[in-house]
Amino acid sequence: MEHSDPNSLVARRRRRILITGAGGQLGSALAEVFAEDAVTALSHADWDVRFPAPPGLPDPDLVLHTAAWTNVDGAEDDPQGAAEANVGGTAHAAELGAPLVAYSSDYVFDGRKGSPYVESDSPNPLSAYGRSKFHGEAAAGERAWIVRSSWLFGPTGHNFVRTMLRLGAERNEVAVVADQRGCPTYVGHLAAATRELVGASTPFGIWHLAASGDCTWADLAEAIFEEAGLDCRVRRITTSEFGAKALRPPVSILRSEKDAPELPHWREGLAACLAELGVPR
Ligand SMILES: NC(=O)c1ccc[n+]([C@@H]2O[C@H](COP(=O)([O-])OP(=O)(O)OC[C@H]3O[C@@H](n4cnc5c(N)ncnc54)[C@H](OP(=O)(O)O)[C@@H]3O)[C@@H](O)[C@H]2O)c1
């Protein structure tokens, strides 16, 4: 297995880091965490990764590839579109030739193991999105850290925490799925763990980086309402009652069997996110 230490360049000059999908929730967090480096943060408008990189980009020391089709249900209607972004896009990021961090997902697993997934477990995606992320892993090439994470949330973009804060302020009850279990991961914690991973001569390959602890979506909704002081009841429903288009793994807890950086508990992530949003507790 190849090793790489982009930090070894620090003494000479700041690392040149290119972030794709920088307008997204993880891309924004990475731009903050790597702010001491020379960051080129490219939004969707700057580089549509379905196509090769635009000319004139600085030659990077490290690529943090977050750009992705992330609409899980929408991918069922347009699997080709999801694959163009998530497989083709990852191949184009790898073509830059620098060490690459390619983000992948717990949705590469079918969730039938019934216990936490480690890096050596075999993927078996249930959805078009999951398949596109799995094939995207293969497109990342040999000089890549494939970072699988799960249930991302942060202070910007579309995510469950922001949706629940809105619904909890509008209604006195929300119906939330209570039979899917995972690790809700705060993007600030994932960005910090990414910095640790790439800064420690860590071998390339698959790494599971997700929050400590685990819960269901209903548990997470209750924690959000409790932390934010919102008087909204959670009605626990099943996945089939909710009726989403894409199948999702029932238990997709990610743990590492390798020496991966540890992330804080999801409740700490939630508290950090609410603090960033200025939600009084
Ligand atoms: N969100 C989760 O729960 C979750 C869980 C596990 C893994 N992941 C993975 O983590 C990574 C980051 O996810 P995220 O939650 O930060 O997603 P996000 O907030 O949806 O950000 C993704 C970004 O990629 C951009 N994008 C979409 N298609 C693109 C294209 N063809 N070319 C360039 N940019 C494109 C989006 O721009 P537009 O908004 O303009 O389309 C958006 O800014 C992704 O690889 C995702 O698959 C996410």
The ligand as a Gaussian input file, in Angstrom:
#p B3LYP/6-31G(d) Opt

LIG

0 1
 N      -25.199000      14.082000       3.027000
 C      -25.013000      12.891000       3.590000
 O      -25.771000      12.469000       4.473000
 C      -23.837000      12.043000       3.176000
 C      -23.619000      10.827000       3.833000
 C      -22.513000      10.060000       3.470000
 C      -21.664000      10.487000       2.475000
 N      -21.913000      11.670000       1.836000
 C      -20.989000      12.094000       0.803000
 O      -20.238000      13.192000       1.292000
 C      -19.919000      14.091000       0.234000
 C      -20.386000      15.488000       0.584000
 O      -21.782000      15.470000       0.819000
 P      -22.563000      16.767000       1.296000
 O      -23.543000      16.311000       2.312000
 O      -21.623000      17.874000       1.611000
 O      -23.371000      17.078000      -0.029000
 P      -24.010000      18.444000      -0.532000
 O      -24.219000      19.398000       0.606000
 O      -25.174000      18.048000      -1.364000
 O      -22.862000      19.035000      -1.443000
 C      -22.542000      18.449000      -2.665000
 C      -22.065000      19.555000      -3.555000
 O      -21.732000      18.973000      -4.821000
 C      -22.250000      19.828000      -5.827000
 N      -22.470000      19.095000      -7.041000
 C      -23.496000      18.280000      -7.404000
 N      -23.288000      17.803000      -8.632000
 C      -22.111000      18.342000      -9.070000
 C      -21.375000      18.238000     -10.260000
 N      -21.797000      17.488000     -11.282000
 N      -20.214000      18.927000     -10.370000
 C      -19.777000      19.688000      -9.333000
 N      -20.433000      19.847000      -8.185000
 C      -21.583000      19.152000      -8.061000
 C      -23.544000      20.378000      -5.262000
 O      -23.890000      21.554000      -5.951000
 P      -25.438000      21.900000      -6.251000
 O      -26.062000      22.076000      -4.912000
 O      -25.338000      23.136000      -7.072000
 O      -25.966000      20.710000      -6.990000
 C      -23.141000      20.623000      -3.815000
 O      -22.572000      21.905000      -3.641000
 C      -20.583000      13.486000      -1.007000
 O      -19.631000      12.693000      -1.676000
 C      -21.666000      12.600000      -0.451000
 O      -22.003000      11.556000      -1.347000
 C      -22.972000      12.463000       2.183000

